[in-house]
Amino acid sequence: MKKSEDKKPVKIIPLGGLEQIGMNITAIEYEDTIVVVDCGLSFPDDEMLGIDLVIPDVTYLKENADRVKGLVITHGHEDHIGAIPYVEKEINMPIYATKLTMGIIEGKLKEHNLMQNIKRKVVKHGQIINLGCLRVEFIKTNHSIADASALAIYTPAGIIVHTGDFKVDYTPVFGEAIDLQRFAELGKKGVLALLCDSTNVERPGFTMSERTVGRTFDTIFADNQDHRIIVATFASNVDRVQQIVNSAYKFGRKVVVEGRSMVNIITVAEELGYIQIPDNTLIDIEQLKNYPDEKTVLITTGSQGENMAALSRIAANIHRKVSIKPGDTVILSSTPIPGNEKAVSKIINELEMKGAKVIFQDTHVSGHACQEEIKLIYTLTKPRYAVPVHGEYRHLKCHAELAESLGIDKQHICILSSGDVLELCDDYAEVTGSVPTQGILVDGLGVGDVGNIVLRDRQLLSQNGLIIVTVTLEGGSNQVLAGPDIVSRGFVYVRESENLMEECRDVAEDALNRCLDHNVTDWGKIKLTIRDDLSEFLWRRTKRNPMILPIITEV
């Protein structure tokens, strides 16, 4: 397609959130204005040993910090807001978000002592904010957290609609249904591009209303009136917590909320009026022992089998206040996120072995749109270009096929990778370059100090263990004063492998003597020779490749 002469194209640059579900962040750029949509984190995969979080690489935004006019947030889930404190330390951007979303963000900023430095503005649905030469309108949507928004971004090249995470719920637990009328009005004005949620695009039909879960809870509570009930769900699913509280109140039970993230979000939601908890229903965990089991409900984190979440600690008998008793009813009110199935299965087994009854059928509905809802948004907005977002490659591919089935020209469907720079205007769509998007690894307080080489070493250590060879040489003469001594960690059990350790010592000694006999004084070469000889010997003897670390000290 040819470039238009009169209109400059708008650039869409996903800095994360593609090829994965998590770490959503997208830059929308027109001339001297950049607006950032969302700023999420993702959790480490199995190969990222010891890593706590992964946050986006914002090198491109840092290089263009003078053009970044603001950060607009669609909703308050970790994969959309979790990286804000880390990124705000690098680039100070004003934040625009709806009331509950901002409440959750402010909790994070307080933890990082950033409240004083960052401009924040609470936006209502229907409101438009001006950021440089762009205008951003917040549109009401439904999701598994209240106050979710889609965004209409008005650019000189045309209107871009970003759905955020959404579903169409005509009977939401809190607030109003999605503003479909506004999507239709935008469709009449003409939408240049639709960036639409792809999470459930492989599922036909419609996503069930959140209210259906409330009816399921009522049935479960009625069937288990003689047992204590423990419900595990996502910390951020305020509407789900509301329905559990409603059922508990109906059946005369007291409610305990456990798990740090759950307590934080419920506290914010209650302060801002997004959850209504009847008086004398909520009790502190310390008071749990004062009530009979059949009169209590515990709402907790850990529905995904996370190691340190409250439910995992309860199941493993390492929670200080709660332990599983035979007869407890445990409800898992979530679907395992892809990759977590094993951890969830382990938790269910642990709970069942301790005598609990575990219920996980029909206790959850998704917060994401299925095929028919996605089709509805396309039909209302009639976009010229389709840019599937928020999904792994298979989701994006399926989304592209769905868009094509709705009559969108195949040439107008853009499947992007994180870092692609997509230029768009009426008669032109092309990926014209790329920007850095390697995820930044967070380990404890260290941000970005663990890279590929450190991870590779950790993987090697985790698979094959470590052997340390220590040698002491006399300064000047290079006479061997002590060693070589062999220390093994995670390779073999030394007490049962004394012969092997002795042979390792002999190999290291031969390598050292060979170097000294040839007047090799470069310690780097000596270490390399010891490492190579020992590595070859151990591979022949054990078919293992431990990490070998020679250490030479001079006296």
Buried (B, 14 or more C-beta within 10 A) or exposed (E): EEEEEEBBBBBBBBBBBBBBBBBBBBBBBBBEBBBBBBBBBBBBEEEBBEBBBBBBBBBBBEEBEEBBBBBBBBBBBBBBBBBBBBBBEBBEBBBBBBBBBBBBBBBBBEEEEBEEEBEBEBBEBEBEBEBBBBBBBBBBBBBBBBBBBBBBBBBBBBBBBBBBBBBBBEEBBBBEBBBBEBBEBBBEEEBBBBBBBBBBBBBEEBBBBBBEBBEBBBEBBEEBEEBBBBBBBBBBBBBBBBBBBBBBBEBEBBBBBBBEBBBBBBBBBBEBEBBEBEEEBBBEBEEBEEBEEBBBBBBBBBBBBBEEBBBBBBBBEEBEBBBBEEBBBBBBBBBBBEEBEEBBEBBBEBBBEBEBBBBBEBBBBBBBBBBEBBBBBBEBBBBBBBBBBBBBEEBBBBBBEBBBEEEBEEEBBBBBEBBBBBBBBBEBBEBEEBBEBBBBBBBEEEBBEBEEEBBEBBEBBEEBBBBBBBBBBEEEEBEBEEBBBBBBEBBBEEEEBEEBBEBBBEBBBBBBEBBBEEEBEEBEEBBBBBBEBBBEBBEEEBEEBBBBBBBBEEE
